[in-house]
Amino acid sequence: MTNIVADAVKLAGERLDAWISELRNPARKQTKSILKNADGAQCCLGVLCDIAGMESVREGYRYAYIGPVTGTADYTTQPPACVANSVGMKQNGLLNHPDGEGWVGLRGDSERSLMYLNDSADWTFAQIADLLEANKARVIETVQHFAEKKAAQQA
C-alpha cells in the first residue's frame, strides 16, 4: 500500500472513530438543515466538520465553517468535499462506495444520505453513530478505493 493510500485509510479510521464517539456524546445538541446553529447545536455533518478541525465563524443565526482550500466561510449546510471524501462520502453524507450501493442497514434504502437521516427522517445522533459503526468496513473500502485511484493517476 502506498503512502497516499495508507495515510488516507488511517485518517478515515481515526476520523470515523472520533465521529462515532462524538455523536454518542450526550453533551452534543442536534439540529436540522444547518451544520451548526447560533446555540451550538449541530447536524451530524457539522460534528464531522469539528472532527476534521474546521474553524467556524458566527453569521447571525448560524455558524459558517471556513473552507480548508478557500479560506472563506462558505460551508453552512454541507461539509467541503475534501472533508466528506476523507470518510468515503459525498458532501450530503451519501456513502460513495465503488459498488454503487450506499449505507448497508437502511432497510432496503441504501441511497439515503446522512443529511436526509438527520434532517428529514429524525434519526438521533446515536442512531447515526450505530449506522456509521456498522458500515465502518465499507467506509474504509471506499476511502482505499479512491486513494488507490488517485495514487495510480499520480504514478
C-alpha positions, -999 to +999 in steps of 0.1 A: +000+000+000+015+034-010+018+062+015-011+080-001-034+050+004-021+041+039-024+077+050-060+081+036-071+048+052-055+058+086-072+092+085-105+077+076-104+052+105-093+079+130-120+104+119-147+078+118-139+066+153-138+102+166-170+110+148-189+080+162-176+089+197-187+125+194-222+115+181-226+094+212-215+123+235-246+133+254-234+169+256-238+173+218-270+190+208-286+181+175-302+204+149-315+201+114-309+217+080-277+235+091-242+224+101-242+245+133-267+270+147-260+300+169-268+279+200-240+254+191-264+226+181-252+207+150-263+182+125-243+150+122-222+165+093-214+196+114-200+172+140-178+158+113-166+193+104-155+197+140-137+164+140-119+175+108-106+205+127-125+231+107-129+265+122-163+283+121-175+319+124-208+331+136-231+346+110-264+357+126-285+326+134-258+301+124-221+294+121-203+290+088-173+267+085-142+281+069-132+261+038-097+245+041-089+253+005-107+287+000-102+301+035-136+316+033-167+309+055-186+291+027-200+260+044-233+262+063-253+232+051-227+207+038-191+200+046-164+206+020-159+178-005-124+171+010-138+165+045-167+143+032-144+124+009-120+117+038-146+094+053-158+080+019-189+102+015-203+127-009-210+162+006-246+152+015-234+122+036-242+095+010-216+067+011-198+068-022-189+031-022-175+018-055-201-009-058-227+019-063-245+010-031-247+033-001-251+026+035-259-010+045-287-015+071-312+011+059-340-014+054-335-016+016-329+021+010-292+024+009-295+056-012-304+077+018-278+103+029-269+112+064-283+146+056-316+131+049-315+108+080-306+138+103-329+164+088-359+145+074-361+111+090-354+124+125-327+100+133-308+107+165-271+111+168-270+077+185-288+060+155-264+077+130-234+066+151-247+030+150-251+032+112-215+045+108-202+018+131-220-009+112-206+005+079-170+011+091-155-015+068-174-001+038-162+034+046-126+021+047-130+002+015-144+033-002-115+055+010-090+029+000-105+025-035-104+063-043-070+067-027-057+039-049-072+056-080-055+089-070-021+071-064-024+054-098-031+088-115-001+103-098+023+075-108 
